[in-house]
Amino acid sequence: MLVDEIIKFLKDNPKYRDILQRAIEAEEKSTESQLYLGWEWYDVRAYPAQLVKLIIAGITNINFKSNSATCYLLVDREATKQALKA
């Protein structure tokens, strides 16, 4: 179900394809760390306003927020990978 929603989102917003690909890469690179809080806007080279659109679409979540950082994680990394392949 989420795969279909992501595919529809990417059809309407193709510029987000690269952002999601970089998010997957950032998460997979850091999965070994138990202290990993998530990626930040500069890790995926996207403005925070663009990431808000991903949150509203249900593709990402804010995992941690402080005065100096906001860390995001994909809701379902495998579904996002499948949607990017489609």
N, C-alpha and C positions, 0 to 999 in steps of 0.2 A: 504494500500500500504506500509506504513512504517513498519507495523507488519511483512509483508513478507520479507522486506529487513533486519530487525533485526533478524528474524529466520534464514535467509541465513547466515548472519554474525556470528551468534552463532554456526551454524553447522561447519563453517570454523574455528572458534576461540572459542572453548568451555570454555577456561579458563576465558573468559570475563563474563560468566554467574554470577559468584559470585560478580564480580565488579559491574555489573548492579543491582543486587539484593541489595547490600549495598547502591548504589546511590538512589534507590527508597526509602529505609528505611530512609536515611538521609533527603531526600526531604519531605517525609510525616511527619517526626518528627518535622520539622521546618516550616510547612506551615502556622501556626498561626501567625508567625512573619512577619510584613510588611517590616522589614529591612533585611530580609533574602536574601543574595546575591548568595547563592549556596554552594555546598560542595567542599571540597578541596581534593587533592590526598590522604592525610592521612586518611580522613573520609571513603574512599572506599578501602583503603589498596592497592593502585596501583601506579606504577611509573608514573610520568608525561608523559613519552614516550608512555605508554600504553593508556593514555587518549587522546593523539594526534590521535591515530588510531581510537578511538571512534568519535572524531571530524571529521576526514576525511570521516568516514563511514556515517556521518550525524545523529548519535545517540545522541551526546551531543553537547553543545555549551559552549563557554566561556562567562559567564555572567558578570564577573568583573575581571579586571587585574590591579595590582599595582606592585610596586617594591618588596613587601613582600608577596603577595598572588595572587593566580589565583583561581577564583571560577567558578565552572561548574554547568550547569543544563541540565537535559535531555530534548531533543527536544519535545518528547511526552511521558509523564510518563505512560499513560494508554496503549499506543501501546507497550511500553517496558514490562509492566506487562503481557499483552496478549502473547507477544512473549516468555516470560520466562515460561508461563504455557504450551505453545505448545510443 
